[in-house]
Amino acid sequence: MSPLSIDTTSMSFALGEVFGVLLVVGGVLTLVWRLSGPWRRVSVPPRPLPAVQLAQLRARRRNIVLGVLALIALGGVAAAVSSYMR
């Protein structure tokens, strides 16, 4: 296929770019979530903790990861919107 035959001003091309950006962002979100699993679970705490404190530590770490994921998703949506507006 010749690159000259691609209509970069068409709606299909723009939607393809948007879905491509969102697919990459989804992959990054999945990768971050999977790789942060052992850190979130705190399987071996640094020092012996009561069950309540261990649950609070896990919840705090989960919320930190969710905040980072929200920032990545927000940046991805902004990139997708900007690629659509070009």
C-alpha positions as a Markdown table, in Angstrom:
| # | Residue | x | y | z |
|---|---|---|---|---|
| 1 | Met | 0.0 | 0.0 | 0.0 |
| 2 | Ser | 1.3 | 3.3 | -1.0 |
| 3 | Pro | 1.4 | 5.9 | 1.8 |
| 4 | Leu | 0.2 | 8.5 | -0.7 |
| 5 | Ser | -3.1 | 6.6 | -0.9 |
| 6 | Ile | -4.0 | 7.2 | 2.7 |
| 7 | Asp | -6.4 | 10.0 | 3.4 |
| 8 | Thr | -5.1 | 11.6 | 6.6 |
| 9 | Thr | -8.0 | 14.0 | 6.8 |
| 10 | Ser | -10.7 | 11.3 | 6.9 |
| 11 | Met | -12.8 | 10.4 | 10.0 |
| 12 | Ser | -11.6 | 6.8 | 9.9 |
| 13 | Phe | -8.0 | 7.8 | 10.0 |
| 14 | Ala | -8.7 | 10.1 | 13.0 |
| 15 | Leu | -10.6 | 7.4 | 14.9 |
| 16 | Gly | -7.8 | 4.9 | 14.1 |
| 17 | Glu | -5.3 | 7.2 | 15.7 |
| 18 | Val | -7.5 | 7.7 | 18.8 |
| 19 | Phe | -8.1 | 4.0 | 19.2 |
| 20 | Gly | -4.4 | 3.4 | 18.8 |
| 21 | Val | -3.5 | 5.9 | 21.5 |
| 22 | Leu | -6.1 | 4.5 | 23.8 |
| 23 | Leu | -4.9 | 0.9 | 23.2 |
| 24 | Val | -1.3 | 1.9 | 24.2 |
| 25 | Val | -2.6 | 3.7 | 27.3 |
| 26 | Gly | -4.7 | 0.6 | 28.2 |
| 27 | Gly | -1.6 | -1.5 | 27.9 |
| 28 | Val | 0.5 | 0.8 | 30.1 |
| 29 | Leu | -2.3 | 0.9 | 32.7 |
| 30 | Thr | -2.4 | -2.9 | 32.7 |
| 31 | Leu | 1.3 | -3.2 | 32.9 |
| 32 | Val | 1.5 | -0.8 | 35.9 |
| 33 | Trp | -1.3 | -2.6 | 37.7 |
| 34 | Arg | 0.3 | -6.0 | 37.2 |
| 35 | Leu | 3.8 | -4.9 | 38.1 |
| 36 | Ser | 2.7 | -3.1 | 41.2 |
| 37 | Gly | 0.8 | -6.1 | 42.6 |
| 38 | Pro | 3.5 | -7.4 | 45.0 |
| 39 | Trp | 4.1 | -3.9 | 46.3 |
| 40 | Arg | 0.4 | -3.3 | 46.9 |
| 41 | Arg | -0.1 | -6.7 | 48.6 |
| 42 | Val | 2.7 | -6.3 | 51.2 |
| 43 | Ser | 3.1 | -10.0 | 51.5 |
| 44 | Val | 6.0 | -9.7 | 53.9 |
| 45 | Pro | 5.8 | -6.4 | 55.9 |
| 46 | Pro | 9.1 | -4.7 | 56.9 |
| 47 | Arg | 8.2 | -5.2 | 60.6 |
| 48 | Pro | 5.4 | -7.3 | 62.3 |
| 49 | Leu | 2.2 | -5.3 | 62.0 |
| 50 | Pro | -1.2 | -6.0 | 63.5 |
| 51 | Ala | -3.9 | -7.0 | 61.0 |
| 52 | Val | -5.6 | -3.5 | 61.1 |
| 53 | Gln | -2.4 | -1.6 | 60.3 |
| 54 | Leu | -1.5 | -4.1 | 57.6 |
| 55 | Ala | -4.9 | -3.6 | 56.0 |
| 56 | Gln | -4.5 | 0.2 | 56.2 |
| 57 | Leu | -1.0 | 0.0 | 54.6 |
| 58 | Arg | -2.4 | -2.2 | 51.7 |
| 59 | Ala | -5.3 | 0.3 | 51.2 |
| 60 | Arg | -2.9 | 3.3 | 51.2 |
| 61 | Arg | -0.7 | 1.6 | 48.6 |
| 62 | Arg | -3.6 | 0.6 | 46.5 |
| 63 | Asn | -4.9 | 4.2 | 46.5 |
| 64 | Ile | -1.4 | 5.5 | 45.5 |
| 65 | Val | -1.4 | 3.1 | 42.5 |
| 66 | Leu | -4.9 | 4.0 | 41.6 |
| 67 | Gly | -4.0 | 7.7 | 41.7 |
| 68 | Val | -1.0 | 7.1 | 39.4 |
| 69 | Leu | -3.2 | 5.1 | 37.1 |
| 70 | Ala | -5.8 | 7.9 | 37.0 |
| 71 | Leu | -3.0 | 10.4 | 36.1 |
| 72 | Ile | -1.8 | 8.1 | 33.3 |
| 73 | Ala | -5.4 | 7.6 | 32.0 |
| 74 | Leu | -6.0 | 11.4 | 32.1 |
| 75 | Gly | -2.8 | 12.0 | 30.1 |
| 76 | Gly | -3.8 | 9.3 | 27.6 |
| 77 | Val | -7.2 | 10.7 | 27.1 |
| 78 | Ala | -5.7 | 14.2 | 26.6 |
| 79 | Ala | -3.3 | 12.6 | 24.0 |
| 80 | Ala | -6.1 | 10.9 | 22.3 |
| 81 | Val | -8.2 | 14.1 | 22.1 |
| 82 | Ser | -5.2 | 16.1 | 20.8 |
| 83 | Ser | -4.5 | 13.4 | 18.1 |
| 84 | Tyr | -8.2 | 13.6 | 17.1 |
| 85 | Met | -8.1 | 17.4 | 16.9 |
| 86 | Arg | -5.1 | 17.6 | 14.6 |
